Amino acid sequence: MKQFGRACRSPTTTDFGNLVIHAHGRPGIPSLINQQQYTAPFTLPKPSVNLRMQAVISTGPASLPKKPRQSRGYNSRRAFPENWRRLSRASIALIFYLCKTEETHSMKHFFLAAAVTGAVISLTAAPGHAGPADDTIRIASPWKIGALIPSASTALSRTGVVETLTMPTTDGEIVGLLAESWIPNDTLTEWRFKIRSGVLFHDGSPLTAETVAANLTKFQEQSSLRTAPVTNIAFEGDEVVVKLDRPYSILPAVLADWNTGIVSAANLTDETGDSVEGTGPFSVTDASDPTMLKLSANDDYWGKKATIGKVEYLFVPDAQARQAMAQAGEVEFAFSLPVTATKMLASADSVQVQIQAIPRVRALKLNGGLAPLDEVVVRQAISYAIDRKGIASSIVGNPDTAASQLFPASLPAWHDTSLEPFSHDPAKAAELLASAGFTMGDDGILIRDGDRFEIEMRTYDSRPELPVIGVAIQSMLKEVGIEVTMKQGDWTVISDGHTDGTLEAGIVSDSFVYVPDPIGALSENFYKSGGFWGSMNWNNDEFDALVETYQRTVDPEKLAQLRTDMVAMIHEEHPMVTVTWYDDVYAVSKNVSNFTFDVYERDFGLNRLTWAE
């Protein structure tokens, strides 16, 4: 690492505990790692050799899948040499621009430079330049493709391969998509959805109520339906009938979630295949590469047909690589970019960078079943220890995103202006921890009953700011005597840890409107022990009763009071510590017209796009 620092011109030095990282100081290129940005110096645990190796090899997806049919994961160690030969020209140019020296001919120094600066390269096969010449829209996305089932990732929904029964309008109204209409019984315990006629799957088979019912049944536990009190799903003629054991007013909104997409009967086998047949405006033509989906326009689509013929969806986990690809014109769209992209791409002739506020949150997920995190006073202390304004200003790039409560003001029905905003008060945090029986040890770490207060915090890098926020929170908690070790991977480090119970804490990001009614997020993330991206082992019977009451209530005044009560309870007990709200930074090629950002994060609207004249 030190050798890399000598290789770069005008280096600045950042000291992370026992690991010294040198980052470039080239004029016009801001340091990607610069402790002077932040309100406190960061401290990482002493890295092992394995951690150093991980920092190098985790620069992107590799070409060899571990489990090509199920997980579509990647073996970076074995495929790494091959990936070197498949780098895009833009990515190579970016690395050498950041670190030009006589030593960069060395493979070792090259990859150390890539790992440290964050200028990590796209390890997919390098595409040609995007544009109308080959009638192909190319998308650089941080969201992996996963298994070819609708519940595995948003890729199939966003690209228009699969569709759901319902969908939200831009105003949040739930309207029909594959369902023409629906009607509940008087008690809201049975819903009948009339399935649209004349719709064909990509394999030519017709969409039927029988196939829809089979989809919802098979994937119930993998989708948002798992939070619904469903007792039976069946079909009668052209209707799907869903029965529930209690009133459930939000079922149409739940069925708008991307993970309830519908696939053909041929895909409803126990064996996950290498193709998927949906009903959308684009069909999959090649999914042999686990980092890429190739699509073509569906000429038999029942709705608005696409005017652009082909799409390539590229899984590019590193944000700097996505930015470089957009700048070089290799892709038309690049999503979830670092905030520095707004400046670094400002002068680009062929691309526009946009910032869109979305109803999403970054938060510290805590295991409420693990002592001492099961104590409200401890979770409150952790909240007081976090400098949200500093994180929002220095890392996120917008101080207005510092969270004052769970829901942002962009969701006015759920944002309670009467709540006392979250505040940064380390002295108050120390006072609360002392009241919980902790005393400061000689090494600066709190002790109670002979046990040190130490936790493992996990996060993932598909959203590039999360690991940096994690390091900031690690330092802030160290100041009040809580020792945090970091573990980073892809998003499954959170979901797997939640499922097997090994997760202690995690920095996560989640949308409030995958289910277009925010009660869906509360049901998913806080109801009965919580969910992957919300609370964990927080069981509050009073809160659960409020959720159930909300789901059977139609009176607007009663609903408003229920919202107030639920939000206040989360605000007080901190089952999940909210850190910041969310702006999405994305790049769009000037070659494309009619793109509209979907705040519900379920559809790119590719069939509405045209080439700019």
N, C-alpha and C positions, 0 to 999 in steps of 0.2 A: 504494500500500500504506500509506504514512504517512497519507494522507488518510482511509483506512478506520479507522486507529487513532484519529484524532481523533473519528471518528463514534461510536465505541463508548464506553460509560460505563465508568469505572474501568479503563482499559486497562492491561495489563501488556505489557512489550516483550520480545521474544526476538530476539536478533541472530544470524542465520545468515550469517556472513561479510559480504558486501556487501548482503545483503537484510535489511531490518528488517521484521519482522512483528509487528503489535500484536494481541494476543488479549484477549478480554473477561475481566473480573474480577468478573462479577456474582455476588453471594453465592448459594451453593447450586449453582452451575454451575461445575464445575472447568475450569480452562484446558485446552483441547485441545492447545495448543502451549505448553509451559512448561519452559524449560531447567532450572529449579530442580529438577525431578523427577529429573533424570538425574545420573549420577556425573561427567560431563564435559560442557563446552559443546560444542554441535554446530557444525560448520562446513560449509556448503554451498559449492560453487563459485559464482563470480560468475554470476548468472543472466543469460541473454540475453533480448531482447524476446520471442523465441519461447517460452522457458521460462515467462515470465510469462503469456503468452497461454495456454499449455498448462495452467497451473495454474487458469485460469479456465474453459476450455472442457472440461476433462476431468472435470466434476462429475457426469457420469452418461451413460447411453446416450442417443443421439438416435433420432429416429423414422425417419430415412432410411438404409436399408442400402446399403453399398457393393456388396456381392455377395450379394443376397438368397438365392441358392440354395446357395452354397458356404460362404462365411465368415460370413454373416449379421452382418457387422460394422456399424459405425456411422460416419456422417459428422457429427461434432459441430458443425463450423463452419457447415455449410449449414443444419442443422436447429435450431440454437440458438434463434432467435427463436420458432419454433413451440413449442419445449419450454416456454418461459416461460408460454405460455397453457395448459399442461397440467399445472401443478404441483398436487400434492395440497394440501388445506387444512392438513393437519398439518405438511407440510414448510414451507409459507410461515409458519405460526405459529412454528415452531421458529427460523427465521432471524430473524424480527422480535423474538422473545423474547430472543435472544442479542444483538441489536444494534438497539435502539430509538432512533432519532434523527430529526431533521427531514430528514436527508440521505438516508434510506433510500428516499425516493420515486425516487431516481435509479437507473436500471437498472444503470449502471456500478458504483455503490457496492454495490448489492444483490449482484451476482455476485462482487465482490471479497470481500465479507463471507462469502459461501457458500464460496468457495475456501479462505480462510484458516482459518475456524473449523472446517472439516470438516463443517459441518452441511449437507451437500449433499443436494439434493432428488431425489425419485423423478421421473424424467422419462418414466415410462410414463404412459399415460392414467390419471387418478386414479380408482381404484375407489370404489365406494360402501362404506359400512361393512360389514365382514365379519360373518358370523353366520348363524344358522339361518333368518333371514327369507327369504333367497333360496337357501338350501340350497347355499351355495358356500363351500368352504374356500379361503382365499387365503394364499399363501406368498410372503414376501419373501426372495429368495435372492441371494447374491453370485455364484452360479455361472451363467454365461451359457448360453444355450440352444444356440447354434451350429447347425451343419447338422443336419438331422433324420436322423441316423444314430446308432446306439448308441454308437459309439466317439468321438463328437464332444464329449460332456459327460455329466455324471451326471444331467442333468435327466430324460431319458426313463426311466432306471432308478428314480430316487428317487420319481418320481410314479406309478410302477406302470403305465407304458405298455408297456415291454418287459420280458422276463424272460430269465434265463440258464438253462443246463442244470442247474446245481447252485447251492446257497446254503449259507451257514454258519448254524448255530444260535447262540444267545447264548453258548454255551460253546465255539464255534469248530469244532464237528463239521460235516463236510461232508455234506449230505443232498441228495436229489433235488428238483428243481423241474420243469423241462421234461423232464428225464431221470428215468425211473422207477427205473432201476438201472444199474450199470456193472460191468464186470469186466475185469481186465488179463490178459495172458498171463503165463507164468512168469517171463519176463525183463523185464517192465514196458516192453516196446517196442511193444506194441499194446494199445489200449483199445477196448472196445465199449460204447457207451452206448445203452440201450434208450429210445426216445423215447415219452413219455406219449401215450396214445391219447385220442381224444375232445376234443382241444384245438382251438379255432378262433382264427384271427387276427381282428382287428377288421373286416377286409373280408369275413369269412365263409369264407375258404379254410382248409382243414385244416392243422394242423401235421404235417409229415411228416419222416422222416429225410432225405429228399432235400433239402428246404428248409433244414434245419439244417446239413447238410454244405455246401450252397452258401453259407450265411451265414458259417460258420467259415472257408471258403476265401477268400471275397471280402474279409473284414475281418481276415484273419490278421495282416497287417503293421501294422494300425492298433490292434490289441488286445494284451493280455498274451500271446497265443499267439505273438507274434513272438519271445519269449524261449525258447520251447519248441523242442526239436529235432525238429520235425514234418517228416516226409517225404511224407505223403499223408493226405488226408481224403476219405473216400468213404462211401457208404451201401449197406447190404445189408438189404433188407426194412425192418423198423422199427428198425434199428440204425445208428448212426453209428460208423464205424470210423476211429480215428486211429492212424496208424503213426509211429514215431519212430526216429531212428537211434542212440539209446542209451536205457538205462533211465531212466524219468521218473515218479517216484512221485507227484508233486504235480499231475498233470494235472487231476483232479477239482477241486482248489482253484483252479487257474488259470481253469477254466471257470465259477467263481463270480464272477469280476471283472465289474463292471458293463459294461465295454466289450466283452464277448462276448455282449451281448443279441441276441435273435433277432427278425428282422422278416420280413414275408411276402415271397413270391417277387416280388410286384409292386414291392417297394422295392429289389430287387437289380439295378437298372439303373445305368448309368454316370452318368446324370443325376440329381442330388439334387433331389427334389421338395419340394413345400410341405406334404406330409402323410407320416405314417408309420403303419404298421399292425403293432402288436405283438400279444401274447397276454395282456397284463396286465389288472388289474381296472379300469383307466381307459383310455379312448381319446381321441385328439386330435380336437377339433372345430374348432379355429381356431388356426392358426400363422402368420397373415398379419402379425402384429406381431412383429418380431425380439426384442422385450423381454418377450413374454408367450406362454405356452401356455394355451389353454383346453381343459379336459378334461371328459368326462362319464363316469359310471359305466357299465361294460360289463355289461349284463344277461346276456350269454352266457358270462361268465367261468367257467372250469372249477373255480376254487377258491372261497375265501370272498368272496362278493360284497359290494361296498361298500353301506353304508346312507346315505351322504351322496352327493348326486347329482352335484355339480359341483366342479371344482377350477380355480383360476387360479394359475399359477406365474409370478411376476413377477421378472424379472431387475433387481435394484436394486443396483448395484455399490457404493454408498456406505453404510457401516455406520451413520452417523448418521441417514440417511434411513430405513433399515430399522428402527432403534430408534424413530424418530418415528412411523412407520406402525403399529408394534405398540402404542405408547402410545395412539394415537388410535383404536385399534380397527379400523383399515383392513385388517388382515391377522390371520389366526389364528396364523401362525408367522413368526418372523423368526430367521434363523440367522447365525452368525458375527458376533455383535455385539461392540462394544468392551467391555472389562471394566468400564468406568464404568457400563454399563447396569444392573449389579447394584444400584447405589445409586440411579441416576436413575429406575429403574422400580420401586423397592422399595415405594413407596406407591401404585402404580397399582391401581385396583380391579378391572380387567378382565383383567390379564395377569400371568403368573408368569415370572420369569427364572430359568433353571436353568444350572448349570455342570456339564459332564460331561468327566471326563478321558478322552481317547481316545488310541489308539496312533498318534500322529502326531508329526512332528518339524519344527522350524524350523531351517534350516541355511544355511550359506554354501557354495554350490556353486562349485567352482573348476575352471578349464580346465587339467587336468593335462598337456595337450600344448603349453602356452604357457609359455615361460621368463619369469620364474623360478618359476612355479607348478608346474612339473614336478619341482621338488626337494622331497623329503620335509622337509628341515630348514626350508625356507621355509614350507611349510604348517604345520608344527609351531609356528613363530614366530607365524604369524597366529592360531593357536588360543590361544597364551599371551596374545596382545594383547587378546583379547575378554573383557570382564567379563560373564559369563553371569548371575551372581547379580544384578548391577545391572540388566541388561535384564529379567530375569524379575520382579524386584521393581517396577521403575518403569514398565515398558511393558506387560508381560504381566499384572501384578497379582498374581502368585503366585510367591514365591521358590522354592517347591518344584519349579517347572517348570524351573529351571536344570539343563541337561543335564550329567550327570557322565560319560556315555558315550552310545553310539548309541541303545540300546534302553532304555526306561523300565522301572521295577520292575513295572509292570502287565503286562509280558510276561516273567514270571519265568524261563521256559525260555531266554530270550535275554539276560537281564540278568546280567552277570557281576560279582558283588560283590568279586571279587579284583582287579579292574582299578583302577589308580590314577586317581582322578577327574580330569577336566579342571580346570585351575586358571587363575586370572588372575594373570599374572606378567610385566608389561611389561619388567622387567629381563632376565628369561630370554629373552624375545622378541628384545630388542636383542642379547643375547649370541649367539643362534643366527644372526641376520642378519649379524652381524659375522663369524662363522665361515664364512658362505657368501660372504664377499668384499665385502660392502656397506660403504660408508663414508657418513657423513652429509654432505650437501651444505650449502652456505651458506643455502639456503632451508628447511632442515629436512627435506628429502626425501632418501632414500637413493639412492646412485649406485653403479653397478658397471659397469666397462668403458665409462664415458661415458654410460650409459643410466640415466635416472631410474626409480625403482620406482613406476610409476603404472598403475593398472588401472581399467577401467570396471566398475561393479557395477549390475546390473539387478534390478528387482523389480516386483511388481504389487500392485494395491490391492484386489482382491476379498477378500483377508484383510487387514483394515485395519491391523493392527499391523506388517505386513512393511515398509512404507516407513519407519516410525518406527524399527524395528530397524535398517534399512539406514543411516539417518542416524547412529544411535548407533555402529554398527560403523565407519562412515566416520571419525568422530571418534577412536575408539579406535585405528584403524590409523594415523591421522595422527600420533598421539603417538609411535609407534615409527618414523616416517619413511616410511610408505607412503601415497601420495596416491591417493585414490579419488574418481572422479566418478560421479554417480548418473544412472541412466536409469530412468524409471518408465512403465509402460503396463499393458495387461492381461496375462494369463498367457502369451500367445503370445510376449512378449518373451523368455521363457525357452526355450520349446520351439522357436521359430524359430531363436533364436541357437544352441541346441544342434545343431540340424539343419544349419544352414549354416556352423557353426564360428566364428561371430563373437562368441559369448559368452565373456567373460573371467571374470566372476564374477557370482553372482546370489544374492539372498536368496529362498529357496524354502520351501514347506511341502508335506509329503507324508505320506501314510498308510502304515503298515507292513502294513496288512491289507486293502487292496483285494483282493488275493489273500489269502484268509484264513489262509494259512500264511506267516509272515514270510520264509521262504526265497524266496517270490515277490518280495518287495520287494528282497531282495539280488540276485536274478537280474535284476530289472528295472533296478536303479539302480547296480549295481557290477560286474556280470559283463560281460566283454568290452567295455570302453570305456564302460560305464555307460548311463544313460538320462536322460530329460528332467529328472527331479526328484532325481537323485542325482549320482554322479560323472560327469566328462567327460574322456575320453581318459586315464583311469587304467587301464593294462593291466598286470595282475599274473597271470602264468600260474599261480602257486601258489594264489592265491585262486580263480581260475577252476576249477582242479582240485578244490578243496574243495567248491565249489558242485556240480559234476557228481557227485562222490562222494556228497554228501548226497542228491541226487535219485535215486540208485539204492540207497540204504541203508534198511533197515527195522529194524535192531537198535537199540534205544533207547540203549544205552550208547555205541555208536559215533556215533549222531546227536548226543548231548550233547557229545561231544568235538569233533565237527566244528563245532558251534555256537560253542563256546569259541574254537576256532582262528580262525574267520572273524571273529568280533567283535573279537578281539585284534588281528588284522591291520589292520582298519579303524581301530581305536583308535590304533594306532601310526603309521600312514601318512597319516591324515587326507585321504583322497581327496575327502571332503566334511567341512567343519567343523561339527559339531553344535553348536547354540546353545541351544535350549530344547526341552522337550517341550511338550505341548499340552493345554489345557483349551478346550472349545468352550462359548461363552456363547450361549444362545438363549432366545427368548421364546415362550411358549405361551399362547393365549387361554384364559381360564377357561370359555369356552363349549364347549370341546372335551374329550372324555373318551377314555381308552384310548391316549393317545400314549405311545410308548416310543422313546427315543433309540437309534438304531442306530449302535453304535461302529464298524461296518464301513463306514458312510457310503455305503450302496448303496440304501436303501429307507426312505421316510418311513412306510410302513405305513398309507397313507391308507385302505385298505379295511377296516382294523380300527377306525377312528375312529367315534365317535358324538357327537351333540350332547349336552351336559350337561343334565341335567334341572333 
